[in-house]
């Protein structure tokens, strides 16, 4: 596997970094983020401030604000997830009895004196730890141990425990514990020319009834979200009390300064407990009162740690994954960050899937189509969270209807980037850091995001059997997305088919034809095929609805006579272009120039961001057969080979295995993998065709964030879709697992390098069906509290004929409290 800058994996539940390296601090801060689905805080050291090496950040899910900036000769408006006041600050300095006081400690200033520096995540308990030992300029040694948590049980609490040990001196340690409201959104270099001061009306104070508590209250400038933090700082040093406690309120900073006696064998522990509330919270009279009340009643650090660890234990029981070696270790880290961004607390919020988690400010915290890679995993573990994330889209359906009408279309046009209210948040211009030029951004033409939402609605219904949602909110979204596609399709007399024009596909590199005077492409294969799928599923769902529900839905939506007949016709006659025996990414793709891939690699090395490289050279990727990430091949990610064959067959095309394999090979040779999703999708597609290539792509997907293979992007926030997608690749991609029609369907495609693993899925109840894969074996266990047996159906050709189990393609049942071990035919793929 790719070499990764990590300590050796001494414990499968520990993710550790050794030594201090300011060049990698921002990456570590992102990967050491702690969160609970409500808010998250980056893993910055408590004594640092924002700068070249560090970026402290705290983000509440769904807390956005809008600012206007003057860029490239125009005023542009952007909505961002807001970097909230920093609750972490806790700096310290030593005052020996026999010498001058030291300076405030910083790992950047004390690098020469750092004798030990180690930082690690305890994934099982959801805590971040740090241990350091340093020698000051006078030869005095101090040891520091810290443990941090963002509470998974109580989503409004966080805590930091710091223990100081003086090895060879007596005196005092001075501790400054603060809430810092001087923050702004400046964590992404290419956004720094944009306005980033989102907070105003900052007030600070001390709790009137608690000498150990300070608070800070502010609000966002335009969205007018009120935010309050209360911080309680206490010293635990046996019977000794601090010699002095001072409350310091200055500008946008509220602090308490403690001076505590210390000496050899007399360690001092300081506990900082913080509560965070916003005016978006339910069941509060106001955020400041709620924060003060919550921190007042919070237990000490050990009490909070116990309840926090218990909450994490419950999560791991529902969702843990077991796989050997480094791959398994990274998969567990991925799951950890997915659960910190989208936990059961998310089910109570009106939020979507932030593409970069709650881990940084890249993409401005917006919601993209990345939920397409996240919800299929959540469906089988936390369906209540999936439903909430789909409800976020449903609540913004009126905005999507208005967006469609604005361009003269029926139905719903969901935005490529979404934030608070569902309007299109895609910026009009974006910066190419290589050239320094601001360029038009046409990615809002990626209307296929609507198909992704429809796909998630349908798959959620199939996986959970939640007809209450599928037949109500789900049906309404599916119908309105189908109406948009039916009205977007224009009949071409020459082709005798419908065409969808002026769109951008998942590739994202190609936003128009070479030298064209308008943006957009025609007949993007992925867009057209998924649109046909949406139309067919909308027909199927409306036919399955009870008559009274269907009549009510059609009446509320003012369905016109003949609409469903048009859906059926368009779903069978959409145009899909081909060239040289392969599916064309879009009409005219095969006529574009071939790229000198080797020459570009020789000149630039890493060419993942080929679009930026060519633009900086005065060229355009629009001229070439080159893709940033999977586009046509995304069809192989969404649909099984059998489903894809039926889809093309419905459209009147013959997509046989040979044609699909040629298509896969064609685009593999023309993809730069400029997205972390690319390796994931290609691994999924190749898992059933070429094991060696699939494993290489999976390695890239696993390394994408932990090794930051995109060159600095992870420091701005993790790639949540890629992380969840690798988990789903294990769960569904390599097992062929589907939950539909009351049956668990499985079609295994194990990789030799990852042939032994296990996981549980939530199926029909709160319990977890256990699945274990080994070379030549499938083990399925059903918990005793299931009321009925679980039926499993294996695909043809995978059950060993000489085994004790059923013959090829025959299902079997596993009774509650029992398990079955099935021998599988060994794969012959190379």
WOBELWO-V510924 format. One line per field, one symbol per residue. ss: DSSP state (A for helix, B for strand, O for the rest). burial: I if it has 16 or more other C-alpha atoms within 10 Angstrom, else O. Layout:
ss=???
burial=???
//
This chain:
ss=OOOOOOOOOOOOOBBBBBOOOAAAAAAAAAAOOBBOOOBBBOOOOOOOOOOOOOOOOBBBOOOBBBBBBBBOOBBBBBBBBOOOOBOOOBBBBBBBOOOOOOOOOOOOOOAAABBBBBBBBBOOOOBBBBBBBBBOOOOOBBBBBBBBBBOOOOOOBBBBBBBBBBOOOOBBBBBBBBBBOOOOOOOOAAAOOOOOOOBBBBBBBBOOOOOOBBBBBBBBOOOOOBBBBBBBBBBBBOOBOOOBBBBBBBOOBBBBBBBBBBBOOBOBBBBBBBBBBBOOOOOOOOAAAAAAAAAAAOOOAAAAAAAAAAAAAAAAAAAOBBBOAAAAAAAAAAAAAAAAAOOAAAAAOOOOOBOOOOOOOAAAAOBOOOAAAAAAAAAOOOAAAAAAAAAAAAAOAAAAAAAAAAOOOOOOOOOOOBOOOOOOOOOOBBBBOOOOBBBBOOAAAOOOAAAAAAAAAAAAAAAAOOAAAAAAAAAAAAAAAAAAAAAAOBBBOOOOBBBOOOBOOOOOOOOBOOOOOOOBBOOOAAAAAAAAAAAAAAAAAAAAOOAAAAAAAAAAOOOOOOAAAAAAAAAAABOOOBBOOBBOOOOOAAAOBOOOAAAAAAAAOOOOOAAAAAAAOOOOAAABOOBOOOOOOAAAAAOOAAAAAAAAAAOOOOOOAAAAAAAAAAAAOOBOOOOAAAAAAAAAAAOOOOAAAAAAAAAAAAAAAAOOOOOOOAAAOOOAAAAAAAAAAAAAAOOOOBBBOOBBBBOOOOBOOBOOBBBBBBOOOOOBBBBBBBOOBBBBBOOOOOOOOBBBBBOOOOBOOOOOOOOOOOOBBBOOOOBBBBBBOOOOOO
burial=OOOOOOOOOOOIIIIIIOOIOOOOIIIIIIIIIIIIIIIIIIIIIIIIIOOOIIIIIIIIIIIIIIIOOOOOOOOIIIIIIIIIIIIIIIIIIIIIOOOOOIOOIIIOOIIOOIOOIIIIIIIIIIIIIIIIIIIIOOOIIIIIIIIIIIIIIIIIIIIIIIIIIIIOIIIIIIIIIIIIIOIIIIIIOOIOOIIIIIIIOIIIIIIOOOOIIIIIIIIIIOOOIIIIIIIIIIIIIOOOOIOOIOIIIOOIIIIIIIIIIIIOOOIIIIIIIIIIIIIIOOOOOIIIOIIIOIIIOIOOIOOIIOIIIIIIOOIIOIIIIIIOOOIIIIIIIIIIIIIIIIIIIIIOIIIIIIIIIIIIIIIIIIIIIIIIIIIIIIIIIIIIIIIIIIIIIIOIIIIIIIIIOOOOIIIIIIIIIIIIIIIIIIIOIIIIOOOOOOOOOIIIIIIIIIIIIIIIIIIIIIIIIOOOIIIOIIIIIIIIIIIIIIIIIOIOOOOOIIIIIIIIIIIIIIIIIOOOOOIIIIIIIIIIIIIIIIIIIIIOIIOOIOOOOIOOIOOOOOOOOOOIOOIIIIIIIIIIIIOOOIIIIIIIIIOOOOOOOOOOOOOOOIIIIIIIIIIIOOOIIIIIIIIIIIIIIIIIIIOOIOOIIIIIOIIOOOIOOOOIOOIIOIIIOIIIIIIIIIIIIIIIIIIIIOIIOIIIIIIIIIIIIIIIIIOOIIIIIIIIIIIIIIIIIIIIIIIIIIIOOOIIIIIIIIIOOIIIIIIIIIIIOOIIIIIIIIIIIIOIIIIOOIOOIIOIIIIOIIIIOOOOIIIIOOIIIIIIOOIIOIIIIOIOOO
//
